[in-house]
Amino acid sequence: KWVERTGPGGFYGVYLLFCTNPRFRGRVYVGFTVDPVRRLGQHNAGKRRGGAWRTSGRGPWEMVLIIHGFPSDIAALRFEWAWQHPHASRRLSHVTRRASREPQFRFHLRVLSHMLRVPPWSRLPLTVRWLRQEYRQDFLPGLEPPLHMPVAFGGIRKVKRGQKENSHLSQCFECREQHDGPPLRCFHPTCPTATHAPCLAQSFLQGEPEHLIPVEGHCPGCQNLVLWGDVIRHYHGCYGDLEEGPVSSSQGHWADDLQQ
């Protein structure tokens, strides 16, 4: 199991459900959540318990894939809408419609492959996470996620973190002004660099000023090349606070209890 700690900005994910009911097997559903465990339980409990009307009475459902790392709920909701309505999104006009014999699951993965490679999503520090190994499929050649987007495996659940250390008195390495909140920090152990998020983004974007979100850049302190996504994940505690458990084919999945 994996545990992603949530900090400022919170956890925002867009997930893909797969129906295992023999009557509806193969149907899929795309949704948004801030709590994958709770949301899956709602879907399987029905619309009276908070589930969507499209999934109510058609379960059980399995949450097989989730995209997370969005900077806000609005960004995640826009991603959700485009994934649900690819032919209404001007950014996905090049995606062909689903063929009559193309399974819904495969079609939605094809749409996702294109989404991750077009702006603005192609520059976000997203993680593609397979929650169910048995449903995992390789991305088509030429449609793999950008190199700065990791493909991860294992369940995820929301866990509250303690307060961050008080850093209001430290100075930004770039502008030399005091921080008005927790800064972004370099994740290299010996580097003490701390900056405002806009300052570090501006530094990373010196070679591509036409963009708003950086992909990578050199730490202004230690000069190591770092991914913007790794800096953001470090800010949210996704390195120091991840908990990994043994991987076993017989080990229960985090969603199993919700489906009983």
Secondary structure, DSSP 8 states (H G I E B T S, - for coil): -EEEEE-TT---EEEEEEE--TTTTT-EEEEEES-HHHHHHHHHH-GGGT--TTTTTS--EEEEEEEE--SSHHHHHHHHHHHH-GGG-GGGTTS----TTS-HHHHHHHHHHHHTTSTTGGGS--EEEES-GGG-----TT----TTS-EEES---EEE-------TTSB-TTT--B-SS--EE--STT---EE-HHHHHHHHGGG-TT-SS-SEEE-TTT--EEEHHHHHHHHTTTTTT-EE----TTS--TTGGGG-
